[in-house]
Amino acid sequence: MARIAILEDDAAIRDALAELLARQGHEAVPVTDFMRAVPALLKVEPDLVLLDLGLPGVDGTAVCRDFRAQSNAPVIVVTSRDDELDEVLCMRLGADDYVTKPYRPHVLLARIEAVLRRIGAGAVPLLRHKGVTLDIEAATVSTEQGSVELTRNELKILALLMRNAGSVVSRSALMCELWDSDAFIDDNTLTVNINRLRQTLERVGARDLLVTHRGRGYSV
């Protein structure tokens, strides 16, 4: 579990983000003192910050710059600004990623998990669902019938699906998880990886764990 600060002035978006993060087991901490945003963020001591640029009375890019000067916690900018110059500026000021609104929830979650993995925060070593145990550190999946080692891509796919157990994860989100992008990737490449994971799961008797939702994605 990671502590994630949300600096967003739109209450509906802020609440939706908090609910989304809570479902993944993270601690979501809304920060609404926009005029004193940096001190408020530092007080929270977050593992990661979700930062909107269009804050009332303060420049979001300045918040990014000043917070980065005082903390090593990663910052993901989540904003309606889709200007390339804004993105370049934020990355130069220390942002770790830049996501434009409207965002796809599963894609945003994949971006968050990718950043958390890079810093070693919020890691959950064991995930369990329907009698299947995924050991992230050992890269193994096991059931009562035995255990088998996973490839790098199999581990990434199964971890994302099990973190979102009960929900459909889109193909785009899975491609972002595997290759940090859903663009310029042959769609068949993901299908090949999914089929390999199915075969691996069958080896430990978890034949029906991975469910395909045509036109939508996959779930466990």
Secondary structure, 3 states (H helix, E strand, C coil): CCEEEEECCCHHHHHHHHHHHHHCCCEEEECCCHHHHHHHHHHHCCCEEEECCCCCCCCHHHHHHHHHHHCCCCEEEEECCCCHHHHHHHHHCCCCEEEECCCCHHHHHHHHHHHHHHHCCCCCCEEEECCEEEECCCCEEEECCEEEECCHHHHHHHHHHHHCCCCCEEHHHHHHHHHCCCCCCCHHHHHHHHHHHHHHHHCCCCCCCCEEECCCEEEC
